[in-house]
Amino acid sequence: MTAPAGASRPSQLPPPSQDHYLGLTGANAMATKAVAETETRLLKAIKHNAMVCIHGHVGLGKTFAVHTVLRRRAAEITVRLRYNTGANMNEIRTQLWRRLDLPGQPPQSVGPCDQHIRDALEAEPRVLLIDEVQGLGPKALEYFRTLWGDDARRAPIILVGSGNTRQKILNNPALHSRILDWYQFSPLTPTEVQAVIPAYQRIWADAQPELILYTDDMAGHGSFRNWARITLLLHDALDENPGLTLSKDLIRWVLSRIDPTTRHAPQR
């Protein structure tokens, strides 16, 4: 699926600088197995006009991976939707209307509103990216299933969520039966941590493998969000105190900031 010739619209995907937790300076995009697996699922969705689901615990890089792939593969045709927990159907329709660049205000009547939305999805290629799916209620999930259709299959739909995302979809058999493919994110393994963290941010470039594993065991837990938080605190500490060096003692100081119950007796 590609955009029509001559078509050009601003991407709804955020810039890469917003992908990393708190905009961590100098953080690099890492080509992990999870990113590659995500790309496989997203390309299937685009090729077959299908629905796929990317899910897993918070902080593991799901949204980052999806954004990275879609920037390369479908930046101009991605319709990015992200709703507050418990969003009602009026909010669901209104945001979708605006993201589709439909003119004016959505009709108050549900039938004409949905018809305009369906017409827009059939008029040109689109990819619907729905993030934070765990916050959507049954009516919203069923609504997106009907928008996708069956014979029409109006647009690929990419569902991304944490927590009970998979269970919510399992509770909707009609939706579940239409999901082509799934991918569940897992924490980085110790081997993956040792492979990717030295290249993740310059602070870790020359760190000893034992120190990286210690940091992961204590607070990283294979989560990029955790590693970004640790790195940000380290970055500030080293900038503010040029005499410091990366050490186990400095890591323990960072851990005491993240978890005040962590003991930290500075070395003298």
Helices and strands as residue ranges (DSSP letters): G 16-18, G 21-23, H 33-48, E 51-56, H 62-73, E 78-82, H 89-99, H 110-123, E 127-131, G 133-135, H 138-148, E 157-161, H 165-170, H 173-176, E 179-185, H 190-200, G 202-204, H 209-215, I 216-220, H 224-240, H 248-258
